[in-house]
Amino acid sequence: MAVATLSTIPMIGTGRARELVKRFGSLKAIFEASIKELKETKDVGYKSAQALKNFYKADMRKPEDMY
C-alpha cells in the first residue's frame, strides 16, 4: 500500500517509492524525514524530496492516517 500511495506523487513513481519504503519502512517515517534524509535514498534528489514534502504538507493528514 505504501508503494502504491507514494507512486501517485508527481516525481516519485514506482521505483523511487520502492526505494523509499525499503529505506524508511513506513509512510509515517518517509513523511517525517527531512529533505536531507530523503535525498540519501537511491534515486531521490532534491526535487523528488521536495515533491514528497509538498504532497504531505498539502494533504494535511497525520502520517499514521495515511495507511
N, C-alpha and C positions, 0 to 999 in steps of 0.2 A: 504493500500500500504506500509506503514512503516513497519508493521509486516512482510509482505512478503519479503521486501528488507533485513531487519535485519536477518530473519531466514535463509538466504542463507550464512551468515557469519559463518565460522567454529567456533565451541564452543558456538554459540548463540542459535540457534534453535527457535522454535515457542514459547515455554514457557517463556524463557528469553526475547525474542523480545516483547511479550505482556507486561511483567512487565516493561520493559524499556519505552515503549510507554505510558503506564499508568502513570509512574512517571514523564517523561520528556515532553510528549505531541507531540513531533515532532522529525524528523530525525536531523534537524538542532541543536536542543537542546541536543540531545544524542551525536552527534559527536563533539560538542563544550564542553561537560562536561569533567571534569578531571577524572582521574582513581579513585581518592578517591570518587568523586560524583557517578560515575558509580557503584562502589562497595557497595554503600549504598542501591542499588536496590536489592530486594529479588532475591536470587539465582544467583547473579552476583558476582563472586570472581575476584581475581587479573588476572588470565589467561583469563577469558572472557572479562574483561575490556580492557586488553592489545590487545586482538584479535580485538575488536572494533576500538581501536586507530590505530592499524596496517592496518586494512582494509581502514579506512578513509585516512590515510597517503598515502597508495599505490594507492588509487583511484584518488586522485588529483583534484576532482571536488569540487566546493563550496557546502556546505550543502544544500543551497536553490535550487541547480540544481539537487538534488538527488531525488526529488519527483515531 
